[in-house]
């Protein structure tokens, strides 16, 4: 089961600015699907339905593949 990252949009947003959605991204940074999800839960559900292991951000500014920036959504 490959990892997929649930990344908030816009990435690296300033403190206090709203999250506009979530994307599912693969380890190379490419989108797993072309959908922008309104909630993190929707993105996690879709990732699991596609057979991926979803990871969610631990920090505001993330680097895909850096294990310190992500935790499992299981």
Backbone bond lengths (Angstrom), bond angles and torsions (degrees), N, CA, C in turn:
res aa  C-N    CA-C-N  psi(-1)  N-CA   C-N-CA  omega(-1)  CA-C   N-CA-C  phi
1 X - - - 1.446 - - 1.539 107.90 -
2 X 1.334 118.35 111.47 1.471 121.17 -178.16 1.531 112.81 -73.35
3 X 1.323 115.00 150.55 1.464 120.99 177.02 1.515 110.74 -74.35
4 X 1.316 115.52 146.88 1.458 122.71 171.68 1.529 105.69 -137.39
5 X 1.318 116.22 147.08 1.458 122.00 -175.26 1.520 110.21 -110.12
6 X 1.330 116.80 128.43 1.461 122.68 177.56 1.526 105.47 -91.08
7 X 1.337 115.56 101.82 1.459 121.26 -173.69 1.518 110.90 -104.42
8 X 1.326 115.61 128.23 1.467 120.57 178.41 1.521 110.02 -70.54
9 X 1.313 115.48 152.21 1.460 121.60 178.72 1.519 109.50 -120.97
10 X 1.273 119.89 138.78 1.460 126.71 -7.21 1.528 110.64 -75.22
11 X 1.342 117.00 145.64 1.461 119.33 179.40 1.525 110.94 -67.19
12 X 1.323 116.88 144.86 1.457 121.68 179.16 1.516 114.16 66.65
13 X 1.316 116.24 27.07 1.469 120.19 -176.59 1.522 111.32 -63.95
14 X 1.328 117.24 147.94 1.473 120.51 179.30 1.528 112.08 -67.29
15 X 1.316 116.49 155.12 1.465 123.11 178.04 1.530 109.99 -53.46
16 X 1.318 116.03 130.06 1.456 121.15 176.37 1.522 114.98 89.49
17 X 1.335 118.92 -11.61 1.465 119.84 178.78 1.531 109.36 -83.22
18 X 1.333 117.14 149.81 1.459 119.97 -173.82 1.525 113.24 -74.91
19 X 1.324 114.96 152.91 1.464 122.01 171.24 1.519 106.06 -84.32
20 X 1.329 117.05 128.65 1.467 120.50 -178.08 1.516 112.95 -94.45
21 X 1.318 118.09 -12.34 1.458 121.60 179.12 1.517 110.87 164.44
22 X 1.332 115.41 -173.14 1.458 122.30 -178.71 1.516 109.86 -134.96
23 X 1.337 116.20 139.89 1.461 122.67 175.73 1.512 109.42 -114.89
24 X 1.324 116.54 151.78 1.459 122.13 172.06 1.514 107.31 -99.19
25 X 1.331 116.47 121.47 1.465 120.45 -178.19 1.517 110.65 -124.12
26 X 1.327 114.64 144.17 1.458 121.71 176.47 1.518 109.73 -85.44
27 X 1.332 117.02 172.71 1.464 121.95 -176.47 1.524 113.14 -55.84
28 X 1.319 119.19 -32.57 1.458 122.02 179.22 1.515 113.92 -78.22
29 X 1.336 117.29 -3.54 1.458 121.19 -179.76 1.519 113.98 92.90
30 X 1.343 117.59 -1.82 1.462 120.23 178.32 1.527 109.70 -82.98
31 X 1.323 116.16 151.33 1.461 121.02 179.57 1.527 110.13 -69.46
32 X 1.334 116.17 137.01 1.463 121.29 175.82 1.529 109.62 -76.64
33 X 1.329 116.95 -34.31 1.470 124.25 175.35 1.524 107.67 -141.49
34 X 1.322 117.24 158.96 1.466 120.75 -177.92 1.526 113.61 -88.81
35 X 1.303 116.79 16.05 1.465 121.56 -177.83 1.522 111.08 -93.76
36 X 1.329 116.81 142.08 1.463 122.02 168.69 1.522 105.87 -103.28
37 X 1.332 116.24 120.58 1.462 121.55 -177.31 1.523 109.71 -91.40
38 X 1.329 116.34 143.79 1.457 120.60 -179.10 1.521 112.32 -76.21
39 X 1.321 117.23 -31.14 1.459 119.95 179.61 1.523 110.43 -126.22
40 X 1.316 114.13 156.71 1.460 120.21 177.28 1.531 109.75 -64.87
41 X 1.322 117.40 -37.10 1.463 121.85 179.98 1.526 111.58 -61.46
42 X 1.339 117.54 -40.75 1.469 121.12 177.39 1.524 110.87 -62.10
43 X 1.319 116.42 -42.69 1.458 121.38 -179.89 1.531 110.77 -64.68
44 X 1.324 117.27 -41.36 1.465 121.73 178.93 1.521 110.65 -64.08
45 X 1.326 116.51 -44.32 1.467 121.38 179.09 1.526 110.79 -60.15
46 X 1.321 117.60 -44.20 1.465 121.99 179.70 1.528 110.56 -64.71
47 X 1.332 117.22 -42.70 1.464 121.16 179.66 1.524 110.60 -59.77
48 X 1.324 116.74 -44.75 1.459 120.85 179.11 1.525 110.98 -65.24
49 X 1.339 117.07 -38.59 1.468 121.03 178.51 1.529 111.46 -64.28
50 X 1.332 116.83 -29.95 1.462 121.27 178.61 1.531 112.10 -84.52
51 X 1.335 116.99 -1.85 1.457 121.20 178.44 1.513 114.74 86.54
52 X 1.327 117.03 19.53 1.462 121.61 179.47 1.524 110.63 -98.47
53 X 1.325 115.77 162.32 1.464 122.26 172.51 1.532 106.75 -101.73
54 X 1.347 118.18 105.52 1.469 120.31 -175.98 1.528 113.17 -75.57
55 X 1.310 114.99 142.80 1.462 123.69 174.35 1.523 107.98 -123.68
56 X 1.336 116.25 138.52 1.458 121.05 179.17 1.530 109.33 -115.35
57 X 1.324 116.09 156.27 1.461 121.92 -174.48 1.524 111.86 -70.83
58 X 1.335 115.14 141.31 1.469 122.26 171.58 1.521 110.37 -97.00
59 X 1.343 116.82 -22.47 1.462 122.80 -174.95 1.522 109.80 -127.27
60 X 1.331 116.21 164.30 1.463 121.20 -178.88 1.533 112.21 -70.62
61 X 1.326 117.18 -46.85 1.463 121.72 -179.78 1.524 108.56 -101.90
62 X 1.326 115.90 110.65 1.460 121.27 -172.75 1.517 112.69 -106.04
63 X 1.315 114.07 158.89 1.455 122.92 171.63 1.520 105.57 -130.16
64 X 1.320 117.05 114.94 1.458 120.37 -177.76 1.523 108.85 -60.69
65 X 1.308 115.37 132.06 1.449 121.55 -179.61 1.517 113.68 97.54
66 X 1.328 118.48 -17.78 1.460 121.39 177.34 1.528 107.70 -81.29
67 X 1.346 118.69 110.18 1.458 120.37 -174.86 1.531 114.06 -64.09
68 X 1.329 118.36 -21.08 1.462 120.82 177.71 1.526 112.27 -71.13
69 X 1.315 117.62 -18.26 1.463 121.97 -176.66 1.528 113.42 -94.60
70 X 1.337 118.06 -7.03 1.466 121.46 -171.81 1.512 111.79 -133.78
71 X 1.339 115.41 154.50 1.465 121.94 171.64 1.523 107.80 -137.33
72 X 1.312 115.68 155.10 1.450 121.10 -179.62 1.519 110.86 -67.79
73 X 1.323 116.73 143.05 1.465 121.65 179.15 1.519 111.91 -93.56
74 X 1.329 117.88 5.37 1.471 120.82 -178.68 1.489 113.56 -68.44
